[in-house]
Amino acid sequence: MTKLREAEDAYRRLRTALGEADVLLPSLRVDLSSCADHLTEPLLDLGRCNLATAERLIAALAEEG
């Protein structure tokens, strides 16, 4: 699997998992430059979120713990 496909797969799975927890990260994306460099691992850019989204994310993570 190429780095880009690996990153896109992780992006889709994370977006789905976040959606199931009622969390939307509007800036979530694959960091394309990290997929082009053979020295780095693929990265996802989680971006920015508002405070309400941060609270939902905190609650979702607390449920897992």
C-alpha positions in Angstrom: 0.0 0.0 0.0 1.4 3.4 -0.9 1.8 6.1 1.7 -1.0 8.1 0.2 -3.4 5.2 0.2 -2.4 4.4 3.8 -3.1 7.9 4.9 -6.4 8.1 3.0 -7.6 4.9 4.6 -6.7 6.2 8.1 -8.4 9.5 7.2 -11.6 7.7 6.3 -11.6 5.5 9.3 -10.9 8.4 11.7 -13.6 10.6 10.1 -16.1 7.7 10.5 -15.1 7.1 14.1 -15.3 10.8 14.9 -18.7 11.0 13.3 -20.0 8.1 15.3 -18.9 10.0 18.4 -20.7 13.1 17.1 -17.4 15.0 16.6 -16.7 16.9 13.4 -13.2 18.2 12.7 -13.9 20.4 9.6 -10.2 20.8 8.8 -9.3 17.1 9.0 -7.2 16.1 6.0 -4.3 14.1 4.7 -1.0 16.0 4.8 0.0 15.4 1.2 3.6 16.6 1.7 4.2 13.9 4.3 3.1 11.3 1.8 5.6 12.5 -0.8 8.7 12.4 1.4 10.2 9.0 1.8 11.8 9.9 5.1 8.6 10.7 7.0 5.5 8.7 8.0 2.2 9.8 6.5 0.5 12.4 8.6 -3.1 13.5 9.1 -3.7 17.2 9.8 -6.4 17.3 12.5 -6.8 21.0 12.0 -8.8 23.4 14.2 -12.1 23.0 16.0 -14.4 25.1 18.1 -14.8 24.7 21.9 -18.0 22.7 21.6 -16.3 20.2 19.3 -13.3 20.0 21.7 -15.7 19.2 24.5 -17.4 16.4 22.4 -14.0 15.0 21.6 -12.9 15.1 25.3 -16.2 13.3 26.2 -15.7 10.7 23.5 -12.1 10.0 24.6 -13.2 9.8 28.2 -15.7 7.1 27.4 -13.0 5.0 25.8 -10.8 5.2 29.0 
